[in-house]
Amino acid sequence: MTPDLSVSIGPISLGRPAMLASGILGISLEVFGRIYRSGAGAVVSKSLSKEPWDGYPNPTIVGIKGGYLNAVGLSNPGAPYFAKMISQNKDVPIIVSLVGSIEDEFEFMVKQFENSNVTAYELNLSCPHVEKVGLEVGDDPRLVTKIVSRVKSTTKAPVIAKVGLGTTNYLDTVKAAIDGGADAITAINTIRAMGIDVETQRPLLSHKIGGLSGPAIKPVAVRCVYEIASKYKIPVIGCGGVSTWEDALEFIFAGASAIQVGSAIGDGWIDVFSEINDGIANYMKKKGFSNISEMVGLAKRF
């Protein structure tokens, strides 16, 4: 019997378990199509704001041992532009990532996509390097609840809250998102970090402090998925350092219903999606699993 690689993330149904994480690629529909055809279950867009943002000057992304440091500054063309661009999309499951600081901004952005084929919205409540959005929003549970609730009242599409590690207990942010009606949680975002060039004594990034991504954060992300899935009955999407099928299974065993891949395709390695699919399928055949849902949260037995 061929293993079933389809997944359900609350009301979201995808044919494959790995999706493109937000922020790693641009917003080209052509690129989205390539990623989807390469084996991704869905594509998460760059985080979009109400108005276009230029982001930070270079250098914005630097490779380090174990991953990347980045502080791009959430550069994007704005939600209205992206909504027009994907209005004719019919083939690729697109999850639209949104970033803002107040409820009104999120409501405005969601309304731009009323005539677009949107699979879900992912609310970026955890960017670690842009002021007044991201983690500053995620660190305010009351604001998180208001934002999620407003988006839920504005759209019938599923709403995912992306949480990270800020100055408050991230589980409080998860609880606030659940109180607002979130359909799922993505955990985690990049981790606030910094690097310095010892020859020049200068910070590696123009913004000095950015986000750490890649294999270095995977054990932290797995721990967070495990804690969320153990405490709350809400679907979780695991994100952080996934580059192999074994990495994906760690998240699934921790309690993730699906996973996201970001840094692993930073060098154009889009075959990672098909490799993850094949690896999971072979594992399921070997171990006697017929569908992915049978494996979700197995580590919680011990």
C-alpha positions in Angstrom: 0.0 0.0 0.0 1.3 3.5 -0.9 1.6 5.7 2.2 -0.8 8.6 2.3 1.3 11.8 2.6 -1.7 14.2 2.8 -2.1 16.2 6.0 -4.9 18.0 7.8 -4.0 21.2 9.8 -7.4 21.9 11.4 -9.5 23.0 8.4 -6.6 23.1 6.0 -6.0 20.1 3.8 -2.8 19.6 1.9 -1.6 16.8 -0.3 1.9 16.8 1.2 3.4 17.6 4.6 6.2 20.1 3.8 5.5 23.7 2.8 7.7 26.7 1.9 8.3 28.9 4.9 7.6 32.6 4.7 10.5 35.0 3.8 12.9 32.7 2.1 12.0 33.5 -1.5 10.4 36.3 -3.4 6.8 36.6 -4.5 6.9 35.3 -8.0 4.0 33.1 -9.0 6.4 31.3 -11.4 8.7 30.5 -8.5 5.7 29.4 -6.3 4.7 27.1 -9.1 8.1 25.5 -9.3 8.2 25.0 -5.5 4.8 23.4 -5.6 5.6 21.1 -8.5 8.8 20.1 -6.8 6.8 18.5 -3.9 5.8 21.3 -1.5 2.3 21.0 0.0 1.8 24.7 0.0 3.7 28.0 -0.4 3.8 30.7 2.4 4.4 34.1 1.0 6.8 36.7 2.2 5.2 38.7 5.0 3.2 41.5 3.6 2.4 44.8 5.1 -0.3 47.4 4.5 2.0 49.6 2.5 5.2 48.7 0.6 8.4 48.4 2.8 11.9 48.8 1.5 13.6 46.8 4.3 17.2 47.3 5.4 20.3 48.0 3.3 22.8 45.2 2.6 24.2 43.0 4.1 20.9 41.5 5.1 21.7 37.7 5.0 24.9 36.1 6.1 25.8 32.4 6.2 27.3 31.2 9.5 28.1 27.9 11.1 24.8 26.0 11.5 22.6 28.3 9.4 22.0 32.0 8.5 21.7 35.4 10.2 19.2 37.6 8.5 17.7 41.1 8.9 16.0 41.8 5.6 13.6 44.2 7.3 10.4 42.5 5.9 10.9 44.2 2.5 7.7 43.6 0.4 5.6 45.4 -2.2 2.5 45.6 0.0 -0.6 43.5 0.4 -2.7 45.3 -2.3 0.0 44.6 -5.0 0.4 40.9 -4.0 -3.4 40.4 -4.0 -3.6 41.6 -7.6 -0.7 39.4 -8.5 -2.2 36.2 -7.2 -5.8 37.0 -8.2 -5.5 34.6 -11.2 -3.8 31.8 -9.2 -5.8 28.6 -9.4 -3.2 25.9 -9.0 -0.8 26.6 -6.1 -2.1 26.5 -2.5 -0.9 29.9 -1.2 -0.8 30.8 2.5 -0.6 34.6 2.8 1.7 35.9 5.5 0.7 39.2 7.0 2.5 41.6 9.4 1.3 44.7 11.1 1.0 46.5 14.4 -2.8 47.0 15.0 -6.0 45.2 14.2 -7.1 47.7 11.5 -4.0 47.0 9.4 -4.7 43.3 9.4 -8.3 43.8 8.5 -7.4 46.1 5.6 -4.9 43.6 4.2 -7.2 40.6 4.4 -9.9 42.5 2.5 -7.5 43.0 -0.3 -7.6 39.2 -0.9 -11.4 38.8 -1.1 -11.2 37.9 -4.8 -8.1 35.7 -4.6 -7.7 32.0 -4.1 -6.1 32.0 -0.6 -5.6 28.7 1.3 -5.1 30.4 4.7 -3.5 33.4 6.4 -0.4 33.2 8.5 -0.1 36.1 10.9 3.5 37.0 11.5 3.6 37.8 15.3 7.2 36.9 15.7 9.7 38.7 13.4 12.7 39.4 15.7 14.3 42.4 14.0 11.6 45.0 13.0 10.3 47.4 15.5 6.6 47.8 16.3 5.6 44.6 14.5 6.5 40.9 14.9 7.8 40.1 18.4 6.6 43.4 19.8 3.1 42.4 18.8 3.6 38.7 19.9 4.8 39.8 23.3 1.4 41.5 24.0 -1.1 38.7 24.5 -4.1 41.1 24.6 -3.1 42.6 21.2 -2.6 39.1 19.8 -6.1 38.1 20.7 -7.5 41.3 19.2 -5.6 40.8 16.0 -6.5 37.2 15.5 -10.1 37.8 16.4 -10.4 40.7 13.9 -8.9 38.6 11.1 -11.2 35.7 11.9 -14.2 38.0 11.8 -13.1 39.4 8.4 -12.5 36.2 6.5 -13.7 32.6 6.2 -10.2 31.4 5.4 -8.3 29.6 8.1 -6.0 31.7 10.3 -2.6 30.6 11.5 -0.6 32.5 14.1 3.2 32.3 13.8 4.8 32.6 17.2 8.5 33.0 18.2 10.6 33.5 21.3 10.3 37.0 22.6 10.6 38.6 26.0 7.5 36.9 27.4 6.5 33.3 27.6 5.7 32.2 24.0 3.0 29.8 25.4 1.1 32.9 26.5 1.2 34.1 22.9 -0.1 30.7 21.8 -2.9 30.9 24.4 -3.8 34.4 23.3 -4.0 33.3 19.6 -6.2 30.4 20.6 -8.5 32.8 22.5 -8.7 34.9 19.4 -9.9 31.9 17.4 -6.7 30.8 15.6 -7.1 27.6 13.6 -3.4 26.6 13.9 0.0 27.7 15.2 3.3 27.9 13.4 6.3 27.5 15.6 8.8 29.0 15.5 10.2 32.0 13.8 13.9 32.9 13.6 15.7 33.6 16.9 17.1 37.0 17.8 20.8 36.8 17.2 24.0 38.6 16.2 27.4 38.0 14.7 30.6 40.2 14.5 33.4 40.1 12.0 36.6 39.9 14.1 38.8 41.4 11.3 36.7 44.6 10.9 35.1 44.5 14.4 31.8 45.3 12.6 28.5 43.5 13.0 27.8 41.1 10.2 24.4 42.6 9.4 23.7 46.2 8.6 20.9 46.2 11.2 23.4 44.6 13.7 20.8 42.3 15.3 18.8 39.8 13.2 17.3 36.4 13.2 19.1 33.1 13.4 17.7 30.3 11.1 18.8 26.9 9.9 19.9 23.7 11.6 21.2 25.5 14.7 17.6 26.3 15.9 16.0 23.0 15.1 16.3 21.5 18.7 14.7 24.7 20.1 11.9 24.6 17.5 11.2 20.9 18.2 11.0 21.6 21.9 8.5 24.4 21.3 6.3 22.2 19.1 6.4 19.5 21.7 5.4 21.9 24.5 2.6 23.5 22.5 1.2 20.2 21.4 1.4 18.9 24.9 -0.4 21.8 26.4 -3.0 22.9 23.8 -5.3 21.0 21.5 -4.6 23.1 18.4 -2.8 21.9 15.2 0.8 22.9 15.0 3.1 23.5 12.0 6.7 22.9 12.8 9.3 25.4 11.5 13.0 25.8 12.1 16.0 24.0 10.6 14.2 21.3 8.5 16.5 20.1 5.8 15.9 16.3 5.7 13.1 13.8 6.1 14.5 12.9 9.5 14.2 16.5 10.6 10.6 16.6 9.4 9.7 13.4 11.3 11.2 14.9 14.5 8.7 17.7 14.3 5.8 15.3 13.5 6.7 13.0 16.4 6.8 16.1 18.6 3.3 17.0 17.6 3.4 18.9 14.4 0.7 18.1 11.8 2.9 19.6 9.0 6.2 21.3 8.6 7.8 24.3 6.9 11.1 24.5 5.1 13.1 27.7 4.7 16.8 28.0 5.0 17.4 24.6 3.3 16.4 26.1 0.0 18.4 29.3 0.5 20.9 28.1 -2.1 18.2 27.0 -4.6 17.9 23.5 -3.3 14.2 23.0 -4.1 14.6 19.2 -4.5 14.5 19.2 -0.7 10.7 18.8 -0.8 10.6 15.7 -3.0 13.5 14.3 -0.9 11.5 14.8 2.3 8.4 13.3 0.7 10.3 10.2 -0.5 12.1 9.8 2.8 8.9 9.9 4.9 7.1 7.6 2.5 9.9 5.0 2.7 9.9 5.3 6.5 6.2 4.8 6.7 6.4 1.6 4.5 9.2 0.3 6.7 7.4 1.0 10.0 3.9 0.1 8.9 2.2 3.5 9.0 -0.5 4.2 6.4 -0.9 8.0 6.9 1.0 10.8 8.6 -1.7 11.5 11.2 -0.8 8.2 12.8 2.7 9.6 13.6 1.7 13.0 15.0 2.8 13.4 18.6 4.2 9.8 19.1 7.0 11.2 21.2 4.5 12.3 23.8 4.0 8.6 24.8 7.3 8.5 26.6 
